[in-house]
Amino acid sequence: MKGRSMPNQADFYGRRKCGGPYGIIRGAALAAAAAFLLGGCDRLNQEEYSPTEPDAVTVAEDGRITEYVSEDLGESYYSETELEGMITSEVNAYNQENGEGSVTVVSMEIQEGKADLVLEFASAEDFASFNNIEFYYGSMINAQLAGYLFDTEFKRVRDGVVEGSPVSYSQAMQDMSAQVLIVEGPLEVKVPGSVIYTSTNSEVLSDSVVNATGESQEDEKEDLILPSNAVYTKNEGSFEEEAAKKRVYIIFDQK
C-alpha cells in the first residue's frame, strides 16, 4: 500500500497471493530490473499515463498489460544482488515456459529510498499468472463462459462521472458488445476505451481510469466500532465470498 515500507524478506513475499509458481513481489523486481533495462527509457517517455496509486496497470487494445509500481523501501532488506538473482530466475523460467517476451522489465529507478518500476506483459493471462492474481480482459460473453457471474451492483458512468444510484447487474450487462476487465483489488486500472459501468467497490477517476479498491461503502461502515466500548464481532465469509467482494468489474466501450 501507498507509503508502506518493506522491512524484511518475509514481507516481500506477502504482497501477492500465495501459492503460484511465479508469485513475483514488487520489492524483488525493483532491485533486479537493471538486468533487463534495454531501451526502456525511450518506451517510458512515450507513455503519458501518470498513476495516482502505487500499483497500477494500463491495458492496450491488443491485450498487452503495462504495470507501474512505486514503492517506499525499508532500511533493512536483503541485498540487491540476491534480489536480482531471484527475479532473473523467475523471469527467465516464466519466459522459457510461456514464450520469450511474455514478461519484460521496461525501466527501473531507485533513489532516496523510493523505487519505481515499469513491467510489460504480453497478455492479461501472463500478468495474472506471473503475479498470481485474478485478472481477466475480454468480451462480456467470454467472461460469462469463463464462469464470471457479474452478481453485484454497478455504477453507471458517463464521461468519467458516476450517474445516479447503483443499478443491477442485469442492466449493466444489456450491452453485450462491450468489453470487460475483471480484477481483484486493490489496483488502479486504465482501460483502452470509455468506462460505462463499474462495480460499486471501485472509484472512478476519469473516463478511462478506475481505482479498483475492492472496497465498498458498506465495508467501510462495517469497520467502524461505535460506541468505543462496544464489543464488535465481524462475521467472516468463506474464501470464495471474500474473494468475490474484492473482485472489481469494469465494463467499457473499446476505442
C-alpha positions, 0 to 999 in steps of 0.5 A: 500500500501507498507509503508502506515500507518493506522491512524484511524478506518475509514481507516481500513475499506477502504482497501477492497471493500465495501459492503460484509458481511465479508469485513475483513481489514488487520489492524483488523486481525493483532491485533486479530490473537493471538486468533487463533495462534495454531501451526502456527509457525511450518506451517510458517517455512515450507513455503519458499515463501518470498513476495516482496509486502505487500499483497500477496497470494500463491495458492496450487494445491488443491485450498487452498489460503495462504495470507501474509500481512505486514503492517506499523501501525499508532500511533493512532488506536483503541485498540487491544482488540476491534480489536480482538473482531471484527475479532473473530466475523467475523471469527467465523460467516464466519466459522459457515456459510461456514464450520469450517476451511474455514478461519484460522489465521496461525501466527501473529507478531507485533513489532516496529510498523510493523505487519505481518500476515499469513491467510489460506483459504480453497478455492479461493471462501472463500478468495474472499468472506471473503475479498470481492474481485474478485478472481477466480482459475480454468480451462480456460473453467470454467472461460469462463462459469463463464462469464470471457471474457479474452478481453485484451492483454497478455504477453507471458512468458517463464521461468519467462521472458516476450517474445516479444510484447503483443499478443491477447487474442485469442492466449493466450487462444489456450491452453485450458488445462491450468489453470487460476487465475483471480484477481483484483489488486493490489496483488502479486500472486504465482501460483502452476505451470509455468506462460505462459501468463499474462495480460499486467497490471501485472509484472512478477517476476519469473516463478511462481510469478506475481505482479498483479498491475492492472496497465498498461503502458498506465495508467501510461502515462495517469497520467502524466500532461505535460506541468505543466500548462496544464489543464488535464481532465481524462475521467472516465469509468463506474464501470464495465470498471474500474473494468475490467482494474484492473482485472489481468489474469494469465494463467499457466501450473499446476505442 
